Amino acid sequence: ERSRSLLSPVIMVPGSSATTERFNELIDQLNKTTMNEHSVLKVTVSREAKLSYSGSINKNDQEPIIIIGFANNKDGYANIKKQAFWLDVAFTSLMHNYKFNNFKAFGHSNGGLIWTYWLEHYYAQYSDDVRIKRLMTLGTPYNFTENNINNRTQMLADFIKNRTALPENLKVYSLSGGKSYESDGIVPETSVAAGKFIFQKQVKSYTAMTVTGEKADHSDLPQNKQVIQAIREYLLKKPDRPGRPEKNLKPRRRRSNR
């Protein structure tokens, strides 16, 4: 179906101890400044890998938001591996139901770790059928709470070791909260920055950004205006914007044919 191939969902994964309700305010803010509202489907995966759904994808919505959360949303590397498996169960089901051939991914905090693990261990099986275009992570602690980049957690070491499995055509945006220069109040800046050892020279592009201002601490980050602006600017389809932000883009130089 051609209409379905136009579908390009944004799939969001919340962090530890957060549910599929995590992004409600973010989505409200996003939809206020968007010509076409994004419809929202929420999927919760039980410990037994059973899926329960709420919300729905509107028929004409080419860029719906799908949120995948986990009944077991605890922290820790062993759990992140389980959550990546549960993400995969949900992803397979969504792909069969909605027949999309490309998508964008967003992860807050541990959600970014779950996506990274999934990309390194599960994505290859789909790469003929579906393409991840962009990944945006927000306050994602690639080295957990470790401040010193020389002390690599087992997780970070594994991410670096398996990085060749990452898709080469992926654009990655890693956002960190700058409540202070060292940290967003929970995640050390150096832990977010450790993402560069995983993604740099491995994917098409890797961009690190720090967001500041109000709501720059860890749990408030999804509501931060700069984050919402970054989502609009880098994650979503370009035509989806209202007129004003368009002016921020540099005009393309026209080549004359003479």
Secondary structure, 3 states (H helix, E strand, C coil): CHHHHCCCCEEEECCCCCCCCCCHHHHHHHHHCCCCCCCEEEEEECCCCCEEEEECCCCCCCCCEEEEEECCCCCCHHHHHHHHHHHHHHHHHHHHHHCCCEEEEEEECHHHHHHHHHHHHCHHHHCCCCEEEEEEEECCCCCCCCCCCCCCCHHHHHHHHCHHHCCCCCEEEEEEECCCCCECCCCEHHHHHCHHHHHCCCCCEEEEEEECCCCCCHHHHHHCHHHHHHHHHHHCCHHHCCHHHHCCCCCCCCCCCC
